[in-house]
Amino acid sequence: MLKGKSALVTGSTSGIGLAVASALAARGVNVMLNGFGDPVQIEALRVKLAKDHGVRVEYHGADMSRPEEIAAMMGAAAAAFGAVDILVNNAGIQFVSPVEEFPPEKWEAIIAINLVALFHTIRHAVPGMKQRKWGRIINIASAHALVASPFKSAYVAAKHGVAGLTKTIALETATSGITCNAICPGYVLTPLVQKQIPDTAKARGISEEAVVRDVLLAAQPTKQFVTVEQVAALALFLAGDEAAAITGTLQAIDGGWTAQ
C-alpha cells in the first residue's frame, strides 16, 4: 500500500519526527530526514534506517525558519525520490514565558518554524501531489491547537494557526486525492518538552518535579505521557488508503486532555 512511496518528515532526527520516519520506513517508504544535530550521529541514523528497512533514506539540514532553505529541501526530495507523496510537518520549537516578558525574537522564531514553515512545505508539495492525484499531508500540531495554556502565547498561537491551515488545505485539495490532517498530541516526553520544564518551573515558581506532576501530567487524565510510538502509529494510519476519507481533521491523542 505504502511501499515505494516517498516521504519528507521535518524535525525527524529525534522525538516524534524520528518515530514517524522510522514507522514509514518500516512500511517500505523512502524517507528524507530533516533536523539539527551532530552530523556523525545523523549520518549513522540515516544509514541504519536504510539498512534496517531496505529503503532509501536521505537527509537535508534545511533551517525551517528560512523559506529559501525549505525550497531547496523540497526540491532535493523531489529530485532524489521523483516525488514527495507524504509530507509530515513536525519541526517545532518552544519557549515559555509570561507575555509581558516574552522576547519578540522568540515569538518570531516560534511562529516561523511552527507555522510559517508549514505553508512553505505544503505549497511546494501540493502541485506534484495534484499531478499524481495522491498525497498525504500530516501536520504534527499539539493539544495546544485545541486549548491554551499560560505562558505559551507564541506556541499556542502558532498551533491554532496550524489547525486553520490544515482545514483550509483539506478543502482546497478535497477532490485531488490529497488529504490534510493534523495530529494533536498531548504531552510527549520528547527533547522539546524536556527543555521547557525548567522554563515552566521558573515561570510558575515551582520545582521541575512539580511541573511534571502538577502541570504536564495534570493536564492528562490518564496521568501518563503519550509515547512517540503512539503518535507514529496514528500518522501511519492517516498516510494509508484506509484514511482516504479523513481530511481536515484535528486528531487528538492526548490522554483525555481535551475531553475535559
ChimeraX commands (.cxc) that place a marker at each C-alpha (Angstrom):
marker #1 position 0.00,0.00,0.00 radius 0.5
marker #1 position 2.70,2.50,1.05 radius 0.5
marker #1 position 5.71,0.56,-0.21 radius 0.5
marker #1 position 7.65,2.50,-2.81 radius 0.5
marker #1 position 6.16,5.87,-1.87 radius 0.5
marker #1 position 8.31,8.69,-0.57 radius 0.5
marker #1 position 8.01,10.89,2.48 radius 0.5
marker #1 position 9.62,14.01,3.85 radius 0.5
marker #1 position 9.48,14.39,7.62 radius 0.5
marker #1 position 10.66,17.68,9.10 radius 0.5
marker #1 position 12.29,17.68,12.51 radius 0.5
marker #1 position 12.95,13.96,12.22 radius 0.5
marker #1 position 16.36,13.49,13.82 radius 0.5
marker #1 position 14.76,12.88,17.23 radius 0.5
marker #1 position 11.48,12.58,19.08 radius 0.5
marker #1 position 8.13,12.32,17.30 radius 0.5
marker #1 position 9.60,13.04,13.88 radius 0.5
marker #1 position 12.11,10.21,14.13 radius 0.5
marker #1 position 9.40,7.81,15.30 radius 0.5
marker #1 position 7.20,8.75,12.34 radius 0.5
marker #1 position 10.08,8.46,9.87 radius 0.5
marker #1 position 11.00,5.06,11.29 radius 0.5
marker #1 position 7.42,3.80,11.09 radius 0.5
marker #1 position 7.13,4.91,7.47 radius 0.5
marker #1 position 10.47,3.33,6.56 radius 0.5
marker #1 position 9.32,0.07,8.16 radius 0.5
marker #1 position 6.40,0.09,5.70 radius 0.5
marker #1 position 8.71,0.44,2.72 radius 0.5
marker #1 position 8.53,4.21,2.32 radius 0.5
marker #1 position 11.61,6.13,1.17 radius 0.5
marker #1 position 12.27,8.93,3.62 radius 0.5
marker #1 position 14.03,12.27,3.68 radius 0.5
marker #1 position 15.06,13.23,7.18 radius 0.5
marker #1 position 15.46,16.81,8.34 radius 0.5
marker #1 position 16.62,18.39,11.56 radius 0.5
marker #1 position 19.53,19.60,13.59 radius 0.5
marker #1 position 22.06,17.50,15.46 radius 0.5
marker #1 position 25.53,16.05,15.33 radius 0.5
marker #1 position 26.37,15.28,11.67 radius 0.5
marker #1 position 28.08,11.99,12.51 radius 0.5
marker #1 position 25.08,10.81,14.54 radius 0.5
marker #1 position 22.63,11.88,11.85 radius 0.5
marker #1 position 24.58,10.02,9.18 radius 0.5
marker #1 position 24.66,6.90,11.36 radius 0.5
marker #1 position 20.91,7.21,11.84 radius 0.5
marker #1 position 20.35,7.62,8.11 radius 0.5
marker #1 position 22.43,4.56,7.27 radius 0.5
marker #1 position 20.76,2.44,9.96 radius 0.5
marker #1 position 17.23,3.29,8.84 radius 0.5
marker #1 position 18.07,2.47,5.23 radius 0.5
marker #1 position 19.77,-0.80,6.14 radius 0.5
marker #1 position 17.13,-1.95,8.63 radius 0.5
marker #1 position 14.21,-1.40,6.27 radius 0.5
marker #1 position 15.68,-1.71,2.78 radius 0.5
marker #1 position 14.56,1.75,1.72 radius 0.5
marker #1 position 16.30,4.86,0.51 radius 0.5
marker #1 position 16.90,7.40,3.25 radius 0.5
marker #1 position 18.25,10.88,2.57 radius 0.5
marker #1 position 18.91,13.87,4.80 radius 0.5
marker #1 position 18.61,17.61,4.32 radius 0.5
marker #1 position 19.59,20.08,7.01 radius 0.5
marker #1 position 17.26,22.91,6.00 radius 0.5
marker #1 position 16.63,25.53,8.66 radius 0.5
marker #1 position 12.84,25.62,8.83 radius 0.5
marker #1 position 12.85,29.33,9.62 radius 0.5
marker #1 position 14.33,30.09,6.19 radius 0.5
marker #1 position 11.98,29.82,3.18 radius 0.5
marker #1 position 14.83,29.55,0.70 radius 0.5
marker #1 position 16.26,26.54,2.55 radius 0.5
marker #1 position 12.82,24.93,2.70 radius 0.5
marker #1 position 12.50,25.37,-1.06 radius 0.5
marker #1 position 15.91,23.76,-1.57 radius 0.5
marker #1 position 14.95,20.82,0.66 radius 0.5
marker #1 position 11.66,20.22,-1.14 radius 0.5
marker #1 position 13.48,20.33,-4.46 radius 0.5
marker #1 position 16.12,17.92,-3.22 radius 0.5
marker #1 position 13.46,15.46,-2.03 radius 0.5
marker #1 position 11.66,15.57,-5.37 radius 0.5
marker #1 position 14.94,15.10,-7.21 radius 0.5
marker #1 position 16.01,12.19,-5.01 radius 0.5
marker #1 position 12.74,10.29,-5.00 radius 0.5
marker #1 position 10.87,11.65,-8.01 radius 0.5
marker #1 position 8.06,12.81,-5.74 radius 0.5
marker #1 position 7.05,13.71,-2.21 radius 0.5
marker #1 position 3.97,11.57,-1.63 radius 0.5
marker #1 position 3.77,12.04,2.12 radius 0.5
marker #1 position 4.65,15.29,3.85 radius 0.5
marker #1 position 4.89,15.26,7.63 radius 0.5
marker #1 position 5.37,18.69,9.17 radius 0.5
marker #1 position 6.80,18.01,12.59 radius 0.5
marker #1 position 9.61,20.51,13.24 radius 0.5
marker #1 position 8.91,22.79,16.15 radius 0.5
marker #1 position 10.42,24.87,18.92 radius 0.5
marker #1 position 9.05,26.15,22.21 radius 0.5
marker #1 position 9.66,28.94,24.69 radius 0.5
marker #1 position 7.83,29.53,27.95 radius 0.5
marker #1 position 7.41,33.00,29.46 radius 0.5
marker #1 position 4.76,35.46,30.63 radius 0.5
marker #1 position 3.61,37.53,27.67 radius 0.5
marker #1 position 4.95,40.81,29.05 radius 0.5
marker #1 position 8.41,39.25,29.30 radius 0.5
marker #1 position 8.24,37.22,26.10 radius 0.5
marker #1 position 11.24,38.13,23.89 radius 0.5
marker #1 position 9.99,39.33,20.49 radius 0.5
marker #1 position 12.71,37.36,18.73 radius 0.5
marker #1 position 11.43,34.17,20.39 radius 0.5
marker #1 position 7.89,34.97,19.22 radius 0.5
marker #1 position 9.11,35.45,15.65 radius 0.5
marker #1 position 11.12,32.23,15.67 radius 0.5
marker #1 position 8.27,30.13,17.04 radius 0.5
marker #1 position 5.76,31.49,14.52 radius 0.5
marker #1 position 8.27,30.99,11.70 radius 0.5
marker #1 position 9.15,27.38,12.47 radius 0.5
marker #1 position 5.86,26.12,13.94 radius 0.5
marker #1 position 3.51,27.77,11.45 radius 0.5
marker #1 position 5.03,29.65,8.52 radius 0.5
marker #1 position 7.32,26.75,7.58 radius 0.5
marker #1 position 4.25,24.56,7.02 radius 0.5
marker #1 position 2.91,26.98,4.45 radius 0.5
marker #1 position 6.16,26.73,2.53 radius 0.5
marker #1 position 6.50,22.94,2.59 radius 0.5
marker #1 position 2.84,22.49,1.64 radius 0.5
marker #1 position 2.92,24.96,-1.24 radius 0.5
marker #1 position 5.88,23.13,-2.73 radius 0.5
marker #1 position 4.41,19.66,-2.21 radius 0.5
marker #1 position 0.83,20.17,-3.43 radius 0.5
marker #1 position 1.47,20.65,-7.18 radius 0.5
marker #1 position 3.16,17.26,-7.51 radius 0.5
marker #1 position 0.53,15.58,-5.36 radius 0.5
marker #1 position -2.21,17.03,-7.54 radius 0.5
marker #1 position -0.44,15.83,-10.66 radius 0.5
marker #1 position -0.24,12.29,-9.26 radius 0.5
marker #1 position -3.76,12.50,-7.75 radius 0.5
marker #1 position -2.46,11.19,-4.44 radius 0.5
marker #1 position -0.90,12.81,-1.42 radius 0.5
marker #1 position -0.87,12.87,2.34 radius 0.5
marker #1 position -0.12,15.97,4.38 radius 0.5
marker #1 position 0.16,15.32,8.11 radius 0.5
marker #1 position 0.79,18.27,10.38 radius 0.5
marker #1 position 2.02,17.45,13.87 radius 0.5
marker #1 position 0.17,20.11,15.82 radius 0.5
marker #1 position -0.50,19.78,19.55 radius 0.5
marker #1 position -3.28,19.72,22.09 radius 0.5
marker #1 position -2.41,23.41,22.09 radius 0.5
marker #1 position -4.06,23.65,18.69 radius 0.5
marker #1 position -7.30,22.98,20.58 radius 0.5
marker #1 position -6.79,24.55,24.00 radius 0.5
marker #1 position -4.46,27.10,25.58 radius 0.5
marker #1 position -2.03,27.07,28.49 radius 0.5
marker #1 position -0.46,30.01,30.30 radius 0.5
marker #1 position 2.99,31.30,29.34 radius 0.5
marker #1 position 2.94,29.79,25.85 radius 0.5
marker #1 position 1.47,32.63,23.82 radius 0.5
marker #1 position 3.56,32.09,20.68 radius 0.5
marker #1 position 3.29,28.31,20.67 radius 0.5
marker #1 position -0.47,28.30,21.23 radius 0.5
marker #1 position -0.96,30.97,18.56 radius 0.5
marker #1 position 1.14,29.00,16.08 radius 0.5
marker #1 position -0.61,25.70,16.76 radius 0.5
marker #1 position -4.05,27.28,16.47 radius 0.5
marker #1 position -2.81,28.62,13.14 radius 0.5
marker #1 position -1.81,25.09,12.12 radius 0.5
marker #1 position -5.38,23.97,12.84 radius 0.5
marker #1 position -6.79,26.59,10.50 radius 0.5
marker #1 position -4.18,25.93,7.82 radius 0.5
marker #1 position -4.91,22.20,7.96 radius 0.5
marker #1 position -8.63,22.72,7.40 radius 0.5
marker #1 position -8.06,25.17,4.56 radius 0.5
marker #1 position -5.64,22.92,2.68 radius 0.5
marker #1 position -8.03,19.99,3.15 radius 0.5
marker #1 position -10.83,21.94,1.49 radius 0.5
marker #1 position -8.62,23.17,-1.35 radius 0.5
marker #1 position -7.40,19.64,-2.15 radius 0.5
marker #1 position -10.54,17.65,-1.37 radius 0.5
marker #1 position -11.11,16.49,-4.96 radius 0.5
marker #1 position -7.43,15.93,-5.74 radius 0.5
marker #1 position -6.75,12.63,-3.98 radius 0.5
marker #1 position -4.93,14.52,-1.24 radius 0.5
marker #1 position -5.73,14.53,2.46 radius 0.5
marker #1 position -4.51,17.03,5.03 radius 0.5
marker #1 position -4.89,16.32,8.73 radius 0.5
marker #1 position -3.33,17.45,11.98 radius 0.5
marker #1 position -2.31,15.21,14.85 radius 0.5
marker #1 position -2.69,16.92,18.21 radius 0.5
marker #1 position -0.60,15.11,20.82 radius 0.5
marker #1 position -0.74,15.86,24.49 radius 0.5
marker #1 position 2.49,15.87,26.41 radius 0.5
marker #1 position 5.07,13.53,24.93 radius 0.5
marker #1 position 8.39,13.30,26.76 radius 0.5
marker #1 position 10.45,14.50,23.81 radius 0.5
marker #1 position 13.52,16.77,23.91 radius 0.5
marker #1 position 11.17,19.72,23.18 radius 0.5
marker #1 position 9.09,19.01,26.29 radius 0.5
marker #1 position 12.10,18.22,28.45 radius 0.5
marker #1 position 13.67,21.57,27.56 radius 0.5
marker #1 position 10.58,23.54,28.59 radius 0.5
marker #1 position 10.36,22.00,32.07 radius 0.5
marker #1 position 12.98,24.34,33.64 radius 0.5
marker #1 position 11.41,27.41,31.99 radius 0.5
marker #1 position 7.95,26.41,33.17 radius 0.5
marker #1 position 9.29,25.88,36.68 radius 0.5
marker #1 position 10.76,29.38,36.64 radius 0.5
marker #1 position 7.62,30.98,35.17 radius 0.5
marker #1 position 5.36,29.33,37.76 radius 0.5
marker #1 position 7.78,29.49,40.69 radius 0.5
marker #1 position 7.69,25.75,41.36 radius 0.5
marker #1 position 10.10,22.84,41.17 radius 0.5
marker #1 position 10.77,20.86,38.00 radius 0.5
marker #1 position 9.28,17.77,39.66 radius 0.5
marker #1 position 6.13,19.75,40.35 radius 0.5
marker #1 position 5.98,20.83,36.71 radius 0.5
marker #1 position 5.86,17.20,35.58 radius 0.5
marker #1 position 3.36,16.16,38.26 radius 0.5
marker #1 position 1.15,19.24,38.60 radius 0.5
marker #1 position 1.34,20.88,35.17 radius 0.5
marker #1 position 2.18,18.37,32.46 radius 0.5
marker #1 position 0.57,15.16,33.64 radius 0.5
marker #1 position -2.14,17.05,35.50 radius 0.5
marker #1 position -3.49,18.03,32.08 radius 0.5
marker #1 position -3.86,14.40,31.02 radius 0.5
marker #1 position -6.45,12.31,32.87 radius 0.5
marker #1 position -4.51,9.13,32.11 radius 0.5
marker #1 position -1.59,10.58,34.14 radius 0.5
marker #1 position 0.76,9.17,31.53 radius 0.5
marker #1 position 2.84,10.74,28.79 radius 0.5
marker #1 position 1.79,9.98,25.23 radius 0.5
marker #1 position 4.54,7.96,23.53 radius 0.5
marker #1 position 6.23,8.75,20.25 radius 0.5
marker #1 position 5.27,5.29,19.01 radius 0.5
marker #1 position 1.58,6.04,19.58 radius 0.5
marker #1 position 1.81,9.26,17.59 radius 0.5
marker #1 position 3.71,7.47,14.81 radius 0.5
marker #1 position 1.03,4.77,14.61 radius 0.5
marker #1 position -1.66,7.40,14.09 radius 0.5
marker #1 position 0.44,9.11,11.42 radius 0.5
marker #1 position 0.93,5.78,9.68 radius 0.5
marker #1 position -2.83,5.20,9.60 radius 0.5
marker #1 position -3.51,8.69,8.20 radius 0.5
marker #1 position -0.94,8.04,5.47 radius 0.5
marker #1 position -2.71,4.89,4.31 radius 0.5
marker #1 position -5.54,4.35,1.87 radius 0.5
marker #1 position -7.85,3.36,4.72 radius 0.5
marker #1 position -7.82,7.01,5.78 radius 0.5
marker #1 position -8.66,8.41,2.33 radius 0.5
marker #1 position -11.96,9.83,3.60 radius 0.5
marker #1 position -10.35,11.52,6.60 radius 0.5
marker #1 position -9.29,15.07,5.79 radius 0.5
marker #1 position -9.40,18.42,7.51 radius 0.5
marker #1 position -9.45,16.84,10.95 radius 0.5
marker #1 position -7.63,17.58,14.19 radius 0.5
marker #1 position -6.84,14.18,15.67 radius 0.5
marker #1 position -6.34,14.45,19.43 radius 0.5
marker #1 position -4.04,11.89,21.04 radius 0.5
marker #1 position -3.73,13.44,24.44 radius 0.5
marker #1 position -4.67,11.05,27.24 radius 0.5
marker #1 position -8.06,12.71,27.56 radius 0.5
marker #1 position -6.73,16.27,27.99 radius 0.5
marker #1 position -9.16,17.96,25.58 radius 0.5
marker #1 position -12.11,15.88,26.78 radius 0.5
marker #1 position -12.24,17.98,29.94 radius 0.5
marker link #1:1,2 radius 0.2
marker link #1:2,3 radius 0.2
marker link #1:3,4 radius 0.2
marker link #1:4,5 radius 0.2
marker link #1:5,6 radius 0.2
marker link #1:6,7 radius 0.2
marker link #1:7,8 radius 0.2
marker link #1:8,9 radius 0.2
marker link #1:9,10 radius 0.2
marker link #1:10,11 radius 0.2
marker link #1:11,12 radius 0.2
marker link #1:12,13 radius 0.2
marker link #1:13,14 radius 0.2
marker link #1:14,15 radius 0.2
marker link #1:15,16 radius 0.2
marker link #1:16,17 radius 0.2
marker link #1:17,18 radius 0.2
marker link #1:18,19 radius 0.2
marker link #1:19,20 radius 0.2
marker link #1:20,21 radius 0.2
marker link #1:21,22 radius 0.2
marker link #1:22,23 radius 0.2
marker link #1:23,24 radius 0.2
marker link #1:24,25 radius 0.2
marker link #1:25,26 radius 0.2
marker link #1:26,27 radius 0.2
marker link #1:27,28 radius 0.2
marker link #1:28,29 radius 0.2
marker link #1:29,30 radius 0.2
marker link #1:30,31 radius 0.2
marker link #1:31,32 radius 0.2
marker link #1:32,33 radius 0.2
marker link #1:33,34 radius 0.2
marker link #1:34,35 radius 0.2
marker link #1:35,36 radius 0.2
marker link #1:36,37 radius 0.2
marker link #1:37,38 radius 0.2
marker link #1:38,39 radius 0.2
marker link #1:39,40 radius 0.2
marker link #1:40,41 radius 0.2
marker link #1:41,42 radius 0.2
marker link #1:42,43 radius 0.2
marker link #1:43,44 radius 0.2
marker link #1:44,45 radius 0.2
marker link #1:45,46 radius 0.2
marker link #1:46,47 radius 0.2
marker link #1:47,48 radius 0.2
marker link #1:48,49 radius 0.2
marker link #1:49,50 radius 0.2
marker link #1:50,51 radius 0.2
marker link #1:51,52 radius 0.2
marker link #1:52,53 radius 0.2
marker link #1:53,54 radius 0.2
marker link #1:54,55 radius 0.2
marker link #1:55,56 radius 0.2
marker link #1:56,57 radius 0.2
marker link #1:57,58 radius 0.2
marker link #1:58,59 radius 0.2
marker link #1:59,60 radius 0.2
marker link #1:60,61 radius 0.2
marker link #1:61,62 radius 0.2
marker link #1:62,63 radius 0.2
marker link #1:63,64 radius 0.2
marker link #1:64,65 radius 0.2
marker link #1:65,66 radius 0.2
marker link #1:66,67 radius 0.2
marker link #1:67,68 radius 0.2
marker link #1:68,69 radius 0.2
marker link #1:69,70 radius 0.2
marker link #1:70,71 radius 0.2
marker link #1:71,72 radius 0.2
marker link #1:72,73 radius 0.2
marker link #1:73,74 radius 0.2
marker link #1:74,75 radius 0.2
marker link #1:75,76 radius 0.2
marker link #1:76,77 radius 0.2
marker link #1:77,78 radius 0.2
marker link #1:78,79 radius 0.2
marker link #1:79,80 radius 0.2
marker link #1:80,81 radius 0.2
marker link #1:81,82 radius 0.2
marker link #1:82,83 radius 0.2
marker link #1:83,84 radius 0.2
marker link #1:84,85 radius 0.2
marker link #1:85,86 radius 0.2
marker link #1:86,87 radius 0.2
marker link #1:87,88 radius 0.2
marker link #1:88,89 radius 0.2
marker link #1:89,90 radius 0.2
marker link #1:90,91 radius 0.2
marker link #1:91,92 radius 0.2
marker link #1:92,93 radius 0.2
marker link #1:93,94 radius 0.2
marker link #1:94,95 radius 0.2
marker link #1:95,96 radius 0.2
marker link #1:96,97 radius 0.2
marker link #1:97,98 radius 0.2
marker link #1:98,99 radius 0.2
marker link #1:99,100 radius 0.2
marker link #1:100,101 radius 0.2
marker link #1:101,102 radius 0.2
marker link #1:102,103 radius 0.2
marker link #1:103,104 radius 0.2
marker link #1:104,105 radius 0.2
marker link #1:105,106 radius 0.2
marker link #1:106,107 radius 0.2
marker link #1:107,108 radius 0.2
marker link #1:108,109 radius 0.2
marker link #1:109,110 radius 0.2
marker link #1:110,111 radius 0.2
marker link #1:111,112 radius 0.2
marker link #1:112,113 radius 0.2
marker link #1:113,114 radius 0.2
marker link #1:114,115 radius 0.2
marker link #1:115,116 radius 0.2
marker link #1:116,117 radius 0.2
marker link #1:117,118 radius 0.2
marker link #1:118,119 radius 0.2
marker link #1:119,120 radius 0.2
marker link #1:120,121 radius 0.2
marker link #1:121,122 radius 0.2
marker link #1:122,123 radius 0.2
marker link #1:123,124 radius 0.2
marker link #1:124,125 radius 0.2
marker link #1:125,126 radius 0.2
marker link #1:126,127 radius 0.2
marker link #1:127,128 radius 0.2
marker link #1:128,129 radius 0.2
marker link #1:129,130 radius 0.2
marker link #1:130,131 radius 0.2
marker link #1:131,132 radius 0.2
marker link #1:132,133 radius 0.2
marker link #1:133,134 radius 0.2
marker link #1:134,135 radius 0.2
marker link #1:135,136 radius 0.2
marker link #1:136,137 radius 0.2
marker link #1:137,138 radius 0.2
marker link #1:138,139 radius 0.2
marker link #1:139,140 radius 0.2
marker link #1:140,141 radius 0.2
marker link #1:141,142 radius 0.2
marker link #1:142,143 radius 0.2
marker link #1:143,144 radius 0.2
marker link #1:144,145 radius 0.2
marker link #1:145,146 radius 0.2
marker link #1:146,147 radius 0.2
marker link #1:147,148 radius 0.2
marker link #1:148,149 radius 0.2
marker link #1:149,150 radius 0.2
marker link #1:150,151 radius 0.2
marker link #1:151,152 radius 0.2
marker link #1:152,153 radius 0.2
marker link #1:153,154 radius 0.2
marker link #1:154,155 radius 0.2
marker link #1:155,156 radius 0.2
marker link #1:156,157 radius 0.2
marker link #1:157,158 radius 0.2
marker link #1:158,159 radius 0.2
marker link #1:159,160 radius 0.2
marker link #1:160,161 radius 0.2
marker link #1:161,162 radius 0.2
marker link #1:162,163 radius 0.2
marker link #1:163,164 radius 0.2
marker link #1:164,165 radius 0.2
marker link #1:165,166 radius 0.2
marker link #1:166,167 radius 0.2
marker link #1:167,168 radius 0.2
marker link #1:168,169 radius 0.2
marker link #1:169,170 radius 0.2
marker link #1:170,171 radius 0.2
marker link #1:171,172 radius 0.2
marker link #1:172,173 radius 0.2
marker link #1:173,174 radius 0.2
marker link #1:174,175 radius 0.2
marker link #1:175,176 radius 0.2
marker link #1:176,177 radius 0.2
marker link #1:177,178 radius 0.2
marker link #1:178,179 radius 0.2
marker link #1:179,180 radius 0.2
marker link #1:180,181 radius 0.2
marker link #1:181,182 radius 0.2
marker link #1:182,183 radius 0.2
marker link #1:183,184 radius 0.2
marker link #1:184,185 radius 0.2
marker link #1:185,186 radius 0.2
marker link #1:186,187 radius 0.2
marker link #1:187,188 radius 0.2
marker link #1:188,189 radius 0.2
marker link #1:189,190 radius 0.2
marker link #1:190,191 radius 0.2
marker link #1:191,192 radius 0.2
marker link #1:192,193 radius 0.2
marker link #1:193,194 radius 0.2
marker link #1:194,195 radius 0.2
marker link #1:195,196 radius 0.2
marker link #1:196,197 radius 0.2
marker link #1:197,198 radius 0.2
marker link #1:198,199 radius 0.2
marker link #1:199,200 radius 0.2
marker link #1:200,201 radius 0.2
marker link #1:201,202 radius 0.2
marker link #1:202,203 radius 0.2
marker link #1:203,204 radius 0.2
marker link #1:204,205 radius 0.2
marker link #1:205,206 radius 0.2
marker link #1:206,207 radius 0.2
marker link #1:207,208 radius 0.2
marker link #1:208,209 radius 0.2
marker link #1:209,210 radius 0.2
marker link #1:210,211 radius 0.2
marker link #1:211,212 radius 0.2
marker link #1:212,213 radius 0.2
marker link #1:213,214 radius 0.2
marker link #1:214,215 radius 0.2
marker link #1:215,216 radius 0.2
marker link #1:216,217 radius 0.2
marker link #1:217,218 radius 0.2
marker link #1:218,219 radius 0.2
marker link #1:219,220 radius 0.2
marker link #1:220,221 radius 0.2
marker link #1:221,222 radius 0.2
marker link #1:222,223 radius 0.2
marker link #1:223,224 radius 0.2
marker link #1:224,225 radius 0.2
marker link #1:225,226 radius 0.2
marker link #1:226,227 radius 0.2
marker link #1:227,228 radius 0.2
marker link #1:228,229 radius 0.2
marker link #1:229,230 radius 0.2
marker link #1:230,231 radius 0.2
marker link #1:231,232 radius 0.2
marker link #1:232,233 radius 0.2
marker link #1:233,234 radius 0.2
marker link #1:234,235 radius 0.2
marker link #1:235,236 radius 0.2
marker link #1:236,237 radius 0.2
marker link #1:237,238 radius 0.2
marker link #1:238,239 radius 0.2
marker link #1:239,240 radius 0.2
marker link #1:240,241 radius 0.2
marker link #1:241,242 radius 0.2
marker link #1:242,243 radius 0.2
marker link #1:243,244 radius 0.2
marker link #1:244,245 radius 0.2
marker link #1:245,246 radius 0.2
marker link #1:246,247 radius 0.2
marker link #1:247,248 radius 0.2
marker link #1:248,249 radius 0.2
marker link #1:249,250 radius 0.2
marker link #1:250,251 radius 0.2
marker link #1:251,252 radius 0.2
marker link #1:252,253 radius 0.2
marker link #1:253,254 radius 0.2
marker link #1:254,255 radius 0.2
marker link #1:255,256 radius 0.2
marker link #1:256,257 radius 0.2
marker link #1:257,258 radius 0.2
marker link #1:258,259 radius 0.2
marker link #1:259,260 radius 0.2
view
